[in-house]
Amino acid sequence: MTALTAAMIWLTVVNVIGLLPSRDHHWRAAYVMIALGVPLLVWLIWQSGVWRGLAFVLAAASVLRWPMRYAWRWLRKV
């Protein structure tokens, strides 16, 4: 399986999880998906290049927008 295929599967799974109801507003799933997505991003950049990696980051950020907003706020405070 190539990194690009794994990235597409990851994005599909994250979107499906986002559609399911959750009591904690998907935060536990977001932590797991981020933990799986970071090594996948490194693999994708290593195998397919920076531009596809950037496209993956943008697609992942659109799905995981609330963790990205909180991270951005935290970085601005530091």
C-alpha atoms as an extended CHARMM CRD file, in Angstrom:
* protein
*
        78  EXT
         1         1  MET       CA              0.0000000000        0.0000000000        0.0000000000  PROA      1               0.0000000000
         2         2  THR       CA              1.4090000000        3.3690000000       -0.9150000000  PROA      2               0.0000000000
         3         3  ALA       CA              1.3910000000        6.4170000000        1.2870000000  PROA      3               0.0000000000
         4         4  LEU       CA             -1.1220000000        8.1740000000       -0.9380000000  PROA      4               0.0000000000
         5         5  THR       CA             -3.5910000000        5.3000000000       -0.6430000000  PROA      5               0.0000000000
         6         6  ALA       CA             -3.1250000000        5.2080000000        3.1300000000  PROA      6               0.0000000000
         7         7  ALA       CA             -3.6930000000        8.9800000000        3.2930000000  PROA      7               0.0000000000
         8         8  MET       CA             -6.9530000000        8.6760000000        1.3510000000  PROA      8               0.0000000000
         9         9  ILE       CA             -8.1260000000        5.8680000000        3.6280000000  PROA      9               0.0000000000
        10        10  TRP       CA             -7.2030000000        7.9770000000        6.6730000000  PROA      10              0.0000000000
        11        11  LEU       CA             -9.1750000000       10.9560000000        5.3350000000  PROA      11              0.0000000000
        12        12  THR       CA            -12.1960000000        8.7500000000        4.6050000000  PROA      12              0.0000000000
        13        13  VAL       CA            -12.1300000000        7.2130000000        8.0920000000  PROA      13              0.0000000000
        14        14  VAL       CA            -11.7870000000       10.6260000000        9.7400000000  PROA      14              0.0000000000
        15        15  ASN       CA            -14.7530000000       11.9560000000        7.7700000000  PROA      15              0.0000000000
        16        16  VAL       CA            -16.9070000000        8.9700000000        8.7060000000  PROA      16              0.0000000000
        17        17  ILE       CA            -15.9670000000        9.3120000000       12.3800000000  PROA      17              0.0000000000
        18        18  GLY       CA            -16.9170000000       12.9790000000       12.1830000000  PROA      18              0.0000000000
        19        19  LEU       CA            -20.3940000000       12.0050000000       11.0090000000  PROA      19              0.0000000000
        20        20  LEU       CA            -21.0250000000        9.6740000000       13.9480000000  PROA      20              0.0000000000
        21        21  PRO       CA            -22.5820000000       10.9900000000       17.1700000000  PROA      21              0.0000000000
        22        22  SER       CA            -20.2390000000       11.4440000000       20.1130000000  PROA      22              0.0000000000
        23        23  ARG       CA            -20.6090000000       12.4360000000       23.7510000000  PROA      23              0.0000000000
        24        24  ASP       CA            -17.2290000000       14.1260000000       24.0070000000  PROA      24              0.0000000000
        25        25  HSD       CA            -17.5640000000       16.0010000000       20.6970000000  PROA      25              0.0000000000
        26        26  HSD       CA            -15.0430000000       13.6610000000       18.9920000000  PROA      26              0.0000000000
        27        27  TRP       CA            -12.0220000000       14.7400000000       21.0400000000  PROA      27              0.0000000000
        28        28  ARG       CA            -10.8370000000       11.1900000000       21.8140000000  PROA      28              0.0000000000
        29        29  ALA       CA            -11.1320000000       10.2490000000       18.1490000000  PROA      29              0.0000000000
        30        30  ALA       CA             -9.3080000000       13.4420000000       17.1760000000  PROA      30              0.0000000000
        31        31  TYR       CA             -6.3620000000       12.5570000000       19.4250000000  PROA      31              0.0000000000
        32        32  VAL       CA             -6.1220000000        9.0880000000       17.8820000000  PROA      32              0.0000000000
        33        33  MET       CA             -6.4510000000       10.3980000000       14.3390000000  PROA      33              0.0000000000
        34        34  ILE       CA             -3.7710000000       13.0460000000       14.9460000000  PROA      34              0.0000000000
        35        35  ALA       CA             -1.4590000000       10.3970000000       16.4190000000  PROA      35              0.0000000000
        36        36  LEU       CA             -1.9600000000        8.2790000000       13.2960000000  PROA      36              0.0000000000
        37        37  GLY       CA             -1.9080000000       11.2070000000       10.8810000000  PROA      37              0.0000000000
        38        38  VAL       CA              1.4600000000       12.7000000000       11.7990000000  PROA      38              0.0000000000
        39        39  PRO       CA              3.5330000000        9.6110000000       10.8900000000  PROA      39              0.0000000000
        40        40  LEU       CA              1.3530000000        9.1880000000        7.8170000000  PROA      40              0.0000000000
        41        41  LEU       CA              2.1710000000       12.7600000000        6.8000000000  PROA      41              0.0000000000
        42        42  VAL       CA              5.9030000000       12.1020000000        7.1740000000  PROA      42              0.0000000000
        43        43  TRP       CA              5.5850000000        8.9160000000        5.0970000000  PROA      43              0.0000000000
        44        44  LEU       CA              3.5580000000       10.7370000000        2.4540000000  PROA      44              0.0000000000
        45        45  ILE       CA              6.0780000000       13.5640000000        2.1640000000  PROA      45              0.0000000000
        46        46  TRP       CA              8.9540000000       11.0820000000        2.0150000000  PROA      46              0.0000000000
        47        47  GLN       CA              7.3140000000        8.9720000000       -0.6780000000  PROA      47              0.0000000000
        48        48  SER       CA              5.2450000000       11.4400000000       -2.7270000000  PROA      48              0.0000000000
        49        49  GLY       CA              6.7590000000       14.8590000000       -2.1640000000  PROA      49              0.0000000000
        50        50  VAL       CA              6.0620000000       18.0930000000       -0.3870000000  PROA      50              0.0000000000
        51        51  TRP       CA              3.1260000000       19.2200000000       -2.5360000000  PROA      51              0.0000000000
        52        52  ARG       CA              1.0570000000       16.1110000000       -1.8760000000  PROA      52              0.0000000000
        53        53  GLY       CA              1.9960000000       16.3800000000        1.7840000000  PROA      53              0.0000000000
        54        54  LEU       CA              0.7630000000       19.9630000000        1.8270000000  PROA      54              0.0000000000
        55        55  ALA       CA             -2.4900000000       18.9060000000        0.1610000000  PROA      55              0.0000000000
        56        56  PHE       CA             -2.8910000000       16.2220000000        2.8400000000  PROA      56              0.0000000000
        57        57  VAL       CA             -2.2860000000       18.7850000000        5.6080000000  PROA      57              0.0000000000
        58        58  LEU       CA             -4.9300000000       21.0920000000        4.1540000000  PROA      58              0.0000000000
        59        59  ALA       CA             -7.4530000000       18.2510000000        3.8380000000  PROA      59              0.0000000000
        60        60  ALA       CA             -6.7100000000       17.0510000000        7.3770000000  PROA      60              0.0000000000
        61        61  ALA       CA             -6.9800000000       20.5940000000        8.7430000000  PROA      61              0.0000000000
        62        62  SER       CA            -10.3960000000       20.9930000000        7.1580000000  PROA      62              0.0000000000
        63        63  VAL       CA            -11.6100000000       17.8790000000        8.9670000000  PROA      63              0.0000000000
        64        64  LEU       CA             -9.7870000000       18.4870000000       12.2610000000  PROA      64              0.0000000000
        65        65  ARG       CA            -10.5160000000       22.1970000000       12.3720000000  PROA      65              0.0000000000
        66        66  TRP       CA            -11.2370000000       22.5420000000       16.1060000000  PROA      66              0.0000000000
        67        67  PRO       CA             -7.9660000000       20.9460000000       17.2450000000  PROA      67              0.0000000000
        68        68  MET       CA             -6.1950000000       23.1980000000       14.7380000000  PROA      68              0.0000000000
        69        69  ARG       CA             -7.9170000000       26.2850000000       16.1540000000  PROA      69              0.0000000000
        70        70  TYR       CA             -6.9710000000       25.3660000000       19.7150000000  PROA      70              0.0000000000
        71        71  ALA       CA             -3.3770000000       24.6600000000       18.6720000000  PROA      71              0.0000000000
        72        72  TRP       CA             -3.2140000000       28.0030000000       16.8700000000  PROA      72              0.0000000000
        73        73  ARG       CA             -4.5260000000       29.8330000000       19.9500000000  PROA      73              0.0000000000
        74        74  TRP       CA             -2.0430000000       28.0230000000       22.1580000000  PROA      74              0.0000000000
        75        75  LEU       CA              0.8630000000       28.9030000000       19.8450000000  PROA      75              0.0000000000
        76        76  ARG       CA             -0.1400000000       32.5560000000       19.8090000000  PROA      76              0.0000000000
        77        77  LYS       CA             -0.0600000000       32.6910000000       23.6210000000  PROA      77              0.0000000000
        78        78  VAL       CA              3.4380000000       31.2230000000       23.8100000000  PROA      78              0.0000000000
